[in-house]
Amino acid sequence: MSTAFYSHPDCRGHDMGPGHPECPQRLDAIEDHLLATGLDIALQRPDVPLARHQDLMLAHTEGYLLELDEFLRQAVETGEHRALDPDTTVCPATRQAMLRAAGAAVAATDAVIDGTYANAFCAIRPPGHHATRSEAMGFCFYNNVAIAARHALDVRGLKRVAVVDFDVHHGNGTEDIVAGDDRILMVSFFQDQLYPFSGGVPLGDNMLNLPIPAYTRGGEIRELIEANWIPRLDAFKPEMIFISAGFDAHREDELGQLGLVEADYAWITQRLVDVAERHGGGRIVSCLEGGYTLSALARSVAAHLRVLAGV
């Protein structure tokens, strides 16, 4: 079986304005690097559907979805950008991008569970891991990974799944949605005392959070993962792993101050592949979150994909 690469032109339509770090060029940089390195030929490219309302309801409240739809409708009517908060803005094309991103995560989940692909990476935007059950924030609107994880459990009938988040920022939205759900184990690391300034005290017993001091290098983070994540994941025995794959902990990324490099992302990915093979038939769905220095992002995604694809 092969690795699937889910992406769609609609995900480029979402634009939060000149100079915003979460920009359409992020996906262009990834695509260009895959072509330049030849890695593109190792990946399958399935169609990406739009998420359905029942998919979104797996992670979000009805009231939130209705309010967000109205906000997006007004952006379409006026043809203008509208700000939800100082960092998070919508434009007329945002809703389509959001639905493609969540749709990719759900479709990838189905395809991996069905055995069509060994694993999948979703090169999607907007990202999702700051979106809580009832609030958009931190560049995020729908929580793509939480929707996919709940789909695997509630729709496809899996018993246990893990969510792994290695973005430089704490995945507060995912934690808000899955805390207390003993079918889900969430493990993460993130830079301590960085936006959204949360995660020091987990919201549930099904959380393992590792706040990391600024300027920590990859070797120390690998030791923490080996000592903390891996035993907890092995004890939980997830039938599938979902990754919130943020690459902004790279030492070149300007939105954080951690010191990972491509080799660290490859090592983390391999350790997760090993866990997935031991307990879940190798099933992994990974979704793009952060990563804002374009060259570092593209190289890190490629390192991640090489391990997933075994090339």
N, C-alpha and C positions, 0 to 999 in steps of 0.2 A: 504493500500500500504506500501511497505517496502523501506528501504534504500539500494542503490546499492553502492558497493565498486569496483571501476575500478582500476585494476593494471595489469601489465604484466611483465614476466621475462625479456623481452627486455629492460625494463627501468633500469635493473641492469647492462646491458652491457656497458653503458656509464661510463667511468672511467677516471678521470682527473689526476690520478697519486697518489702515496703514500702521505699520510698526508693531502690531499685536504679535506676540510670540507664537500663539496658536493659530498658524496661518496655513492656507492651502499649499504653500510651497513645501511643507513638511512631507506631504505625500509624494510630491514631484521628486524630492531629493531621494526618497526611498526607491521609487521606481527607477530613476536614472542610475542609481548605484547597482541595483539588481541587474539591469541591462548591461552596464559596463563591466561587471564582474562575471557575467555568464550565469549567475545563480538563478536568473529568471527561468531558465529551461528546466530546472529541477522542480518547479512548482506547478501545481494545477490551479486553474483560475475558474472557479464555478461562478454561476450567476448569483447576484446579490438581490434578494427580495426586499420589499419594504416590510418593516415590522407592523404587526397588527395591534389593535387596541388591547386585545387579551394578552398579548406578549408584554406590553408595557405595564399592565395591571399586576403582573407577577412581582414587580418591585416597587411600584408607585401607587399613590392613592388616586382615586377617581377625581377628587377635588383638585389635586395638583395638576393632573393631566388636562382637565378642563380649563383651568386658569392659564396654563402654558399655551394651550391651543389658541385661546383668545388673544393672548399677547402676540403669538406668531401671526395670527390672522391680521392683526392691526399692522404689523410690519409689512405684510404682503399688500395690504390696501394702500398704505402710504408710500410703499417703495423705499422706505428709509430704514436705517439702523435704529434699533431700540435697545437700551441698556437695562438689563435686569439688575446688575450691580456694577461697580466701577471696572470690573475685570471681564464681565460676561455680557456679551452683546449678541443680538440676533439681527439677521438681515432677511430679505424676502426668500432666500434659498435655504435658510437654516432648517426649516421643518423637514424638507426632503432629505437633507444630509443626516439629520437625527434619525429619521426612520430607516434610512439605508444602514447606518451604523448599527443600530439595534437589530435590524433584520439580518445583517451579516453575522452577528454573534449567535443568533438563534439558528440560522441556517447551518453555520459551522458546527454547532452542537449536534444538530440532527445528523449531519453527514458523518461526523466522527462516531457517534453512537451506532449508526447504521453500518459502520465499517467501510463506507465509501472511501474515506481517507484515514490515514493513521493519526493525523493531527492537523491542526489548522492555525493559521495566523490571520488576524483581521486587521488590515491596514486601513483604519477607519478614523474619522473625525466627524463631529466633535467627540472628545474623550468622555468618560463617564464616571470615574470613581469618586468624584466629589459630590455627585448628585445624590441627595438623600431621598428618603421615601417621599418627601413633600416639598423639596426645595432645590432649585438650580443654583449652582455656585461654582467658582473655580474653573471656568471654561466648560462646565459639564451640565447637561440637561437630562438625558436618560442614562441610567446606570447600566451600560451595556453588559458588563460582566455579571452583575447581580441578576439581571434579566435572564441571561444564558444559564447561570447556575440553577436558578429556580425552575427554568424550563426543563433542565435535565432531571430534576427531582419531581416536580409537580405534573409535568406532561409526559415525560419519557420514563418515569418510574424508577430512576436510580435511587439508591438508599443513602449514599454518602458521597459528597463531593468536597473538594478543597478549593479555596480561592487563595492564590498567592499574589501578593502585590509588592513589586520592587521599585515602584516610582519613588522619586526623592521626597514627594509630599505624601502625608498620611492619607489613606483612602477612607476618609471619614464617612462618605456617603455609603460605600459598600458596608462599612461596619454598622452604620445606622440601620440598614436594611436587613442584614443577616444576623445581627447579634441575638443570641439566645436560640437560634435555630440549630439544634444539635445534629441536624443532618449535614451541616456545613461547618468545616474548619477553615478559618481565615488566618493565614500567617503573613506577616509583612515586616519589612524594615522601611525606615524613612528617616530623613534628617530631623533631629530633635529641634524644637523651638523654631520651626519653619511653618509657613502656611500649610494647613489651616489651624495650626497651633493646638492640635488634639492628638489623641492616641496614647498619651502617657499612662492613662488608666483605661484598660479595655472595657467595653460596654457589656461584654458577656464572657462566659467561661469558654466559649468556642473561638476565642481570639488569642493569638500569640503575636504581640506587637513588640518590635525591637526598635526603639528610638535610638538613633545613631548620632553622636556628636559631629558637628561640622568638621570637615577636613579629614575624616576617617578614610583610609585607603582601602583598596579592594581586598588585600590579604586579611585584614582584620574582619571585614564583613564576611568573607568566606568562612572564617573560623566561627563566627557567631551563627551563621546559617547551619554549619555542620553540627554545632553543639545544641542548637535550639530547634530549628525548623525540622530537620530530617528525623530526629527521634519522634517528634510530635506527629508528623505526617505518617510515619511508618506505623505508629500506634493506632492512628485513626483509620488507616487502610482505605483511602479514597478510591472510589470507582472511576473518578474522572477528576482532572485538574484544570481549573480555569486560572489564567494568568492575566493580571492587570500589568501589562508590560510597559512601564514608563522607563525611558532611557535618559531622564534628566538627572540621574545620579552620576552621570559621566563627568569626569573631571573637567571637560571643556564646556559643560553646559553652564550658562550664566544664571539660570534660575535657582540653582542649588550650589552647595559647597561640599559635596562628597567627591570621592576620588576614584570611582570605578572607570575601567577601560573595557574595550571590546572583549578581551580575554576573560574578564570577570563575568560579563554577561553570558559568554559561552559556557563557562564553568557552572554558573547558576542554572542555566537551561539544562545542562547535562545531568545535574543532580536531580532536577525535577523530572526529566525523562526517565531516569532510573527509578524514582519512586512510582511514577505512572506505570512503568512496565512491571514492577513488582506487584502492584495492587489493582490496576485498572486497565490492563490490556494495552497500556501505552497511550490511553486517550487523554489528549490535551487540546484545549482551545485557548489561544492567546490573543488578547486584544490590545491594540496600541492605546497607551495613555499619554504620558508626557514625553518630552525630548524636543528641545527647542533650538539647539545649535545644529544646523542642518547636516553638516558633514559628519559630526559625531553621531547624530541620530541614525543616519543612513548606514554607517559602518556598524553600529551596534545592532540594528535590526538584522543586518546581514549575518552577523555572528550568531544571533539568536536563531535565525532561520537555518543556517548551516547545520546546527545541532539537531533542530527539529527534523530536517530532511535527511540527516545522516550523510551529508556530502562534505 
